[in-house]
Amino acid sequence: MAELRLITSATEVMAVYQAADAVARQQRADLPGPGSEGFIPIAALRADALVDLITARTGAPRTAAVNVT
C-alpha cells in the first residue's frame, strides 16, 4: 500500500473525488454486495478508479516496482 496526497483547492479535490466516485459506483454495480464473497469496499474501488483515471489504464495488467534505499 502507498499514500498519495493532492494539495490543491477544495473545489478541485471535490471534482477529482466525484470523478473517482462515479467510476467506482459504476464498477460496484457489477460486483457482489456486502457480506458476499468477492465484495470490494467502495473506498478500494475509488482508489482503483483514481489510478485508472490518472494513468488512462484500459484493463491491462498492472506492474509494480519497489525501490529500497
TITI-433520 format. One record per atom (N, C-alpha, C): residue number from 1; residue in three letters; atom name; x, y, z. Coordinates in Angstrom, 2 decimals. Layout:
N
   n res atom      px      py      pz
 NUM Ala   CA       X       Y       Z
...
//
This chain:
69
   n res atom      px      py      pz
   1 Met    N    0.84   -1.18    0.00
   1 Met   CA    0.00    0.00    0.00
   1 Met    C    0.89    1.24    0.00
   2 Ala    N    0.34    2.30   -0.52
   2 Ala   CA    1.03    3.58   -0.54
   2 Ala    C    0.00    4.68   -0.36
   3 Glu    N    0.47    5.86   -0.13
   3 Glu   CA   -0.41    7.00    0.04
   3 Glu    C   -0.03    8.07   -0.97
   4 Leu    N   -1.02    8.71   -1.53
   4 Leu   CA   -0.82    9.79   -2.48
   4 Leu    C   -1.59   10.99   -1.97
   5 Arg    N   -0.94   12.13   -1.92
   5 Arg   CA   -1.61   13.34   -1.45
   5 Arg    C   -1.70   14.36   -2.57
   6 Leu    N   -2.79   15.08   -2.57
   6 Leu   CA   -3.04   16.12   -3.55
   6 Leu    C   -3.26   17.42   -2.80
   7 Ile    N   -2.45   18.41   -3.10
   7 Ile   CA   -2.60   19.71   -2.46
   7 Ile    C   -3.07   20.70   -3.53
   8 Thr    N   -4.34   21.04   -3.42
   8 Thr   CA   -4.96   21.96   -4.37
   8 Thr    C   -6.20   22.53   -3.71
   9 Ser    N   -7.00   23.22   -4.45
   9 Ser   CA   -8.20   23.83   -3.86
   9 Ser    C   -9.24   22.76   -3.52
  10 Ala    N  -10.09   23.10   -2.58
  10 Ala   CA  -11.17   22.18   -2.19
  10 Ala    C  -12.07   21.87   -3.37
  11 Thr    N  -12.31   22.84   -4.22
  11 Thr   CA  -13.16   22.64   -5.39
  11 Thr    C  -12.56   21.59   -6.32
  12 Glu    N  -11.25   21.68   -6.56
  12 Glu   CA  -10.60   20.71   -7.44
  12 Glu    C  -10.54   19.33   -6.80
  13 Val    N  -10.32   19.28   -5.49
  13 Val   CA  -10.31   17.99   -4.80
  13 Val    C  -11.68   17.32   -4.91
  14 Met    N  -12.73   18.08   -4.73
  14 Met   CA  -14.08   17.52   -4.84
  14 Met    C  -14.35   17.03   -6.26
  15 Ala    N  -13.85   17.73   -7.26
  15 Ala   CA  -14.05   17.30   -8.65
  15 Ala    C  -13.34   15.96   -8.89
  16 Val    N  -12.13   15.83   -8.37
  16 Val   CA  -11.38   14.58   -8.52
  16 Val    C  -12.12   13.45   -7.79
  17 Tyr    N  -12.55   13.73   -6.55
  17 Tyr   CA  -13.26   12.73   -5.75
  17 Tyr    C  -14.55   12.29   -6.45
  18 Gln    N  -15.29   13.23   -6.96
  18 Gln   CA  -16.55   12.90   -7.62
  18 Gln    C  -16.33   12.07   -8.88
  19 Ala    N  -15.27   12.37   -9.62
  19 Ala   CA  -14.96   11.58  -10.82
  19 Ala    C  -14.61   10.15  -10.44
  20 Ala    N  -13.75    9.98   -9.43
  20 Ala   CA  -13.37    8.64   -8.98
  20 Ala    C  -14.58    7.91   -8.40
  21 Asp    N  -15.40    8.62   -7.66
  21 Asp   CA  -16.59    8.01   -7.05
  21 Asp    C  -17.56    7.52   -8.11
  22 Ala    N  -17.75    8.31   -9.17
  22 Ala   CA  -18.68    7.92  -10.23
  22 Ala    C  -18.22    6.63  -10.91
  23 Val    N  -16.92    6.53  -11.19
  23 Val   CA  -16.38    5.32  -11.82
  23 Val    C  -16.52    4.14  -10.86
  24 Ala    N  -16.20    4.35   -9.59
  24 Ala   CA  -16.28    3.28   -8.59
  24 Ala    C  -17.70    2.76   -8.45
  25 Arg    N  -18.66    3.66   -8.42
  25 Arg   CA  -20.06    3.24   -8.27
  25 Arg    C  -20.54    2.46   -9.50
  26 Gln    N  -20.05    2.83  -10.67
  26 Gln   CA  -20.39    2.07  -11.88
  26 Gln    C  -19.84    0.66  -11.78
  27 Gln    N  -18.59    0.54  -11.33
  27 Gln   CA  -17.95   -0.78  -11.21
  27 Gln    C  -18.64   -1.61  -10.14
  28 Arg    N  -19.06   -0.98   -9.05
  28 Arg   CA  -19.68   -1.70   -7.94
  28 Arg    C  -21.00   -2.34   -8.35
  29 Ala    N  -21.68   -1.76   -9.31
  29 Ala   CA  -22.97   -2.29   -9.74
  29 Ala    C  -22.85   -3.73  -10.24
  30 Asp    N  -21.68   -4.10  -10.74
  30 Asp   CA  -21.48   -5.44  -11.29
  30 Asp    C  -20.81   -6.40  -10.32
  31 Leu    N  -20.57   -5.97   -9.07
  31 Leu   CA  -19.84   -6.78   -8.10
  31 Leu    C  -20.74   -7.28   -6.98
  32 Pro    N  -20.29   -8.31   -6.25
  32 Pro   CA  -21.07   -8.83   -5.13
  32 Pro    C  -21.27   -7.76   -4.05
  33 Gly    N  -22.38   -7.87   -3.32
  33 Gly   CA  -22.70   -6.93   -2.27
  33 Gly    C  -22.02   -7.26   -0.95
  34 Pro    N  -22.17   -6.38    0.06
  34 Pro   CA  -21.57   -6.60    1.37
  34 Pro    C  -21.95   -7.96    1.94
  35 Gly    N  -20.97   -8.62    2.55
  35 Gly   CA  -21.20   -9.93    3.14
  35 Gly    C  -21.03  -11.07    2.16
  36 Ser    N  -20.89  -10.75    0.89
  36 Ser   CA  -20.71  -11.78   -0.14
  36 Ser    C  -19.23  -11.98   -0.43
  37 Glu    N  -18.90  -13.18   -0.87
  37 Glu   CA  -17.52  -13.45   -1.26
  37 Glu    C  -17.18  -12.59   -2.48
  38 Gly    N  -16.02  -11.98   -2.46
  38 Gly   CA  -15.61  -11.13   -3.56
  38 Gly    C  -16.03   -9.68   -3.41
  39 Phe    N  -16.66   -9.35   -2.27
  39 Phe   CA  -17.07   -7.96   -2.02
  39 Phe    C  -15.85   -7.07   -1.94
  40 Ile    N  -15.92   -5.91   -2.59
  40 Ile   CA  -14.85   -4.91   -2.53
  40 Ile    C  -15.45   -3.62   -2.00
  41 Pro    N  -14.88   -3.07   -0.91
  41 Pro   CA  -15.42   -1.83   -0.35
  41 Pro    C  -15.32   -0.67   -1.35
  42 Ile    N  -16.25    0.26   -1.25
  42 Ile   CA  -16.28    1.39   -2.18
  42 Ile    C  -14.99    2.21   -2.14
  43 Ala    N  -14.36    2.31   -0.97
  43 Ala   CA  -13.10    3.07   -0.87
  43 Ala    C  -12.01    2.43   -1.74
  44 Ala    N  -11.95    1.10   -1.75
  44 Ala   CA  -10.98    0.41   -2.59
  44 Ala    C  -11.29    0.61   -4.07
  45 Leu    N  -12.57    0.60   -4.40
  45 Leu   CA  -12.97    0.83   -5.79
  45 Leu    C  -12.64    2.26   -6.22
  46 Arg    N  -12.79    3.23   -5.29
  46 Arg   CA  -12.42    4.62   -5.60
  46 Arg    C  -10.92    4.73   -5.87
  47 Ala    N  -10.11    4.05   -5.06
  47 Ala   CA   -8.66    4.08   -5.26
  47 Ala    C   -8.30    3.51   -6.62
  48 Asp    N   -8.89    2.38   -6.97
  48 Asp   CA   -8.65    1.78   -8.29
  48 Asp    C   -9.11    2.71   -9.41
  49 Ala    N  -10.26    3.34   -9.22
  49 Ala   CA  -10.80    4.25  -10.23
  49 Ala    C   -9.88    5.45  -10.42
  50 Leu    N   -9.35    5.98   -9.33
  50 Leu   CA   -8.45    7.13   -9.44
  50 Leu    C   -7.19    6.76  -10.22
  51 Val    N   -6.63    5.60   -9.93
  51 Val   CA   -5.46    5.14  -10.69
  51 Val    C   -5.82    4.97  -12.17
  52 Asp    N   -6.98    4.38  -12.43
  52 Asp   CA   -7.42    4.21  -13.82
  52 Asp    C   -7.55    5.55  -14.53
  53 Leu    N   -8.14    6.53  -13.87
  53 Leu   CA   -8.33    7.85  -14.47
  53 Leu    C   -7.01    8.56  -14.72
  54 Ile    N   -6.10    8.47  -13.77
  54 Ile   CA   -4.83    9.19  -13.90
  54 Ile    C   -3.93    8.54  -14.94
  55 Thr    N   -3.89    7.22  -14.96
  55 Thr   CA   -2.97    6.53  -15.86
  55 Thr    C   -3.60    6.14  -17.19
  56 Ala    N   -4.89    6.43  -17.34
  56 Ala   CA   -5.62    6.05  -18.56
  56 Ala    C   -5.51    4.55  -18.80
  57 Arg    N   -5.53    3.80  -17.69
  57 Arg   CA   -5.43    2.34  -17.80
  57 Arg    C   -6.67    1.80  -18.48
  58 Thr    N   -6.45    0.83  -19.33
  58 Thr   CA   -7.56    0.27  -20.11
  58 Thr    C   -7.76   -1.20  -19.83
  59 Gly    N   -7.46   -1.63  -18.61
  59 Gly   CA   -7.66   -3.03  -18.27
  59 Gly    C   -6.41   -3.87  -18.41
  60 Ala    N   -5.31   -3.29  -18.86
  60 Ala   CA   -4.05   -4.04  -18.95
  60 Ala    C   -3.56   -4.35  -17.54
  61 Pro    N   -2.86   -5.45  -17.37
  61 Pro   CA   -2.37   -5.81  -16.05
  61 Pro    C   -1.43   -4.74  -15.49
  62 Arg    N   -1.49   -4.56  -14.18
  62 Arg   CA   -0.62   -3.60  -13.52
  62 Arg    C    0.70   -4.27  -13.16
  63 Thr    N    1.75   -3.50  -13.24
  63 Thr   CA    3.05   -3.97  -12.76
  63 Thr    C    3.49   -3.02  -11.65
  64 Ala    N    4.28   -3.53  -10.76
  64 Ala   CA    4.76   -2.72   -9.65
  64 Ala    C    6.26   -2.78   -9.58
  65 Ala    N    6.85   -1.69   -9.15
  65 Ala   CA    8.29   -1.64   -8.92
  65 Ala    C    8.50   -1.07   -7.53
  66 Val    N    9.45   -1.66   -6.82
  66 Val   CA    9.76   -1.19   -5.47
  66 Val    C   11.23   -0.84   -5.42
  67 Asn    N   11.52    0.35   -4.98
  67 Asn   CA   12.91    0.78   -4.81
  67 Asn    C   13.17    0.94   -3.32
  68 Val    N   14.15    0.24   -2.81
  68 Val   CA   14.51    0.34   -1.40
  68 Val    C   15.84    1.07   -1.32
  69 Thr    N   15.82    2.15   -0.52
  69 Thr   CA   17.07    2.93   -0.39
  69 Thr    C   17.52    2.97    1.04
//
